[in-house]
Amino acid sequence: MCVKQTRQVTNFKHMKKVIGIILILISIYTGYVGFEKFSSSGESVKILGLELSAKDSDGRSQAYIILGLSIVSFLGGIYLVAKK
């Protein structure tokens, strides 16, 4: 193996780790966004002693999708960072 090929392999491994770290950071952000979206999808208001609540099922569905993508992104990032 010549020096140029060795350098390319080293750069490729370094690039995979950087992409893995970026995926982990994206997953943290999307997890936060998904959690906030899930939390705000069901609101309740008290009026004259009565509690009225409304649930946004579309918002909850979107929150589940975002949280699922966050988990997949996190696992992919861990895989890329941990792989030697």
N, C-alpha and C positions, 0 to 999 in steps of 0.2 A: 504494500500500500504506500503510495507516495505521500509527500507532505501536504500537497494540495487536497487530496481526498480526505486525509485525517482532519485537516482544518475544516472542511465542509461538514464532516460528520459532527465535529465539536460544535460548529455553529448551528447545525440542525437540532442538536440536543438542547442547546441554550435557548433556541427559538421555541421549542416545545415547552420548556419550563416557563418562559415569559407568557406564552399563550395560556398555559394552565393557571398562572397567577391572575391574568386578566379575567379568565372565566370565573375564578373564585370571587373576585371583586364584583363582577357583574351579578353573580348569583346572590351575593349579600344584598346588593341594591334591589334586585328584583324581588327577593324575599321580603324585604322591608315594604316595598310598594304593594306586593300582594297581600301582606298582612294588614296594611293600612286600608286597602280596598275592601278586604273582608270585614274589618272592624266597622267601616263606615257604611256597609251595605244594609245594616239593620239599625234603624233609629227609632227611638221612642220619645214621646212627649206626654207630660202630665198636664191635663186640663181639668180643672174643677174636681180634682181627686180621682179622675179617670186616667188611666194610662193607655195612650194610643200608640200602637207600634206599626211600623211598615218595614217590610223586608224586600230588598231588591234582588230577585233571584238571578237576573242577568249579571248584576255586579258580583254576586257570590260565585257564579260560574266562571267569570273572568278572573276572579281572585284565585280560584282553584287552579286554573290553567297557568296563571303567572307563578303560583307557588310550585306547581309541578315542573315548569321550565327552570325555575330556580334550583330545584333539587337536581335535575338532570345536569344543569350547567356546573353545579358544585361538584358532583361526582366526576364529571369529565375533567374538571380542573384538577381535582385530587389525583386522578389517574395520570394525567400528563406530568404533574409535578413529581409524583412518587416513582414513576417508571424510570428505570435506569438504563 
